[in-house]
Amino acid sequence: MKKIKSEHALIDPEEWKDHAGRRVIAEYHKKDSLESQVENEIQDKKNEEKKSSNSETTDDSSEQKLHISRILDISTAEVITYAFFRAMFGKGIHVPLKREGVIDMDIDVKDTDIILNTNNVSFVPPQLQIWRIIFTYKNKPIIEYGRGVKRSMKIHYGSAFIFLLAMWSGGRKTRKAQEKAAKIAELEKTQVTGSNND
């Protein structure tokens, strides 16, 4: 029997035959340089089209994110947490928090009411040797706690009073702005319905 000499130095033609039970998934064949250049250009065009379509979908996704953020407002979060709570605990739950010298408190949840009942106010915060925590408003300290503070906590009453006033006035301004926006939206809605009826 005469053996066929392979044209390729490394591969014997007998090895190209598929043996029983073997399945070829993919094959690689080296192409001409001109052929491969044309295929590369086609692939580049496809990639550019894909990028442009991806940028369009990202615009859509940003709109979807905006839509989701509109849906998940405070009232929606309240409804979801209420439904979850009712499913887990029913109409109410009582949680006592008691630790000697730290906290003595009861948390009662009855239907839609959350009651925080403090029985003892002898809370002594732990002494910090390394950290010092400073809560400020407009770079003026209100509460200092931790390293180097005598009696473990220092309250700057003047800054605290200014901070409470700022919170009160800021909340009032925000409520007025929300009421004004609601009135404007209601007026626009009545105008639109009135024009549709005409």
N, C-alpha and C positions, 0 to 999 in steps of 0.2 A: 504494500500500500504506500502510495506516494503522498508525502505530507506537503500541503500547500504552504508556500512561504508567504508570510505576512508582509504587506507593503509598509506597515508601521513597525518600527523597531521594537516597541514595547507591548503591542497588543496582538495576540494571536486570533485569527478569524474565528476559531472554534469557541473562544470566550464570548463572542457576540451572540451566540445562540442562547435563547432562554431555556433554562433547565425546567423540569417539571416542578410546579409549585411556586415558581418565581414570577412576580408580577412587576412590570416596569411602570414606575410612577411618572418619571420625567427623564428626558434625555437632554444632554448639552451637546451642541454642535457649534464649532467655531465658524463664524460667517466671514464673508469677504468684508474688507474695510468699508467699501462704498455702501454695501447692504446694511452694515451695522450703523453707519452714520445716518442713513435715512431713518432707520428704526429709532435711533436716539433722538432725532428731531421730532418724530411723531410722539415719542414718549414725553419730551419736553413740553409739547403743545398740550398734551393730556394733563400734565402736572399743572400748567398754568391755568387751564380751565377748572381744574379741581380747586386750586387756590382761590380763584374768583368765586366759585360756588360756595367755598367754605366761608369767605368773608360775608357773603349774603346771609348764610345761615347764622353767623355770629351776630349779625344785626338782628335777625329774628330772635336769637337766644337772648339778646339784651332786652328786647321788647317783652319776651316771655318772663325774664327776671323781674322787669318792672311790673308786669301784670301780677306775678306771684307776690311781690312786695306789697302791692295794693290789696291783695286778698288777705295776706297775713298781717292784719292790723291788730290793735289791742283787743277789740271786741271779739274777733275771731279766735285769738289766743285764749281769751276767757272762756268762750264756749267750748273749745277743745279740751282745756284743762278741767272744766266743770264736768264734761261728759266722761273724761278719763277717771276723775275722782269718784263720780257716782258709780261707775263700773267697778272700781276697786274697793271702795269703802262703804257704799250705800249713802244714807242721808247724813251721817255724821261720824266723827272720830274724836277721841280725847287722847292727847299725848302729854303726859307729865314730864317736864324736864327738871330734874332735881339732882344737884351735886353740891355737897356741903362746902360752903364758903365761896362758891362760884356762881351758881344759878338755882333759883327756885321759881319755876314758871309752869303754867299750864297752857297748852294750845288746844282750843276747842273749835272744831269745824262743825257747824250745824247748818245743813242745807246750803245756803249761799252766804252765810256769815262766818267770818274767821275772827275768833276772840282770843287775844293774847292776854292772859291774866298773870300778872307778876305778883307773886306772894311775898317775896323778900328781895330787897334791893341792897344786899350786902356783897355785891360783886366787887372783887378786888382783882384787877388785871395783873397778870404775871410780870415780874421784873425782867426787863430786857437789858442785857449787858453789852450787846454788840450793836443792835439796830436802834435807830431813832426815827420815828415816824412823825412827820409834820404835815398837818392838813391846813392848807392856805386858801385864801380868797384874794385874788389880785395881788399876789406875792406878799400878803400880810398873814402871819400865822394865826390860826384860830385854836387848834388843839395840837399840843406837842406830847409825845408819848415815847418812853423808852430810855435809852442810855443818857445819863447826865441830867435827867429831869427829876427834880425833887418831888416826893410823894407820887412817883410813877406817872402822873399825868398833870399837864398844865393847860388851863383854858384861858384864852385871851378874850375876856368878856366884851370889850369894845368891838373887836373884829368880828366876834360871833354875832353881836347885835346887828352890825352892818350887813353881815352875810344873810341873816334871817330876813332883814328888810329887803335886800336885793332879791332873795328867793320869792318873797311875797309879791313884790312889784313886778318881777319877771313873769310869775305865774298869772298875775292879773292881766298883763299886756298880752300874753299868749292866749288867754281865754277870750279877751276882747277881739283879737285878730281872728280866732276860730269862729266866733259868733258872727263877725262881719263877713267872713268868707262863706259861711253857711247861708246868710241872708242874701248875698250876691248870687250864690248858686240857686237859691229858691226863686229869686226874681228872674234869672235867666230861664229857669225851667218853666215858670208861668208864662213868660214871653214866647217861648218856643211852642208850648201847647196852645196858646192863644193864636199864634200865626198859623198853626196847623189846622185849627178849627175854622179859620177864615178861608 
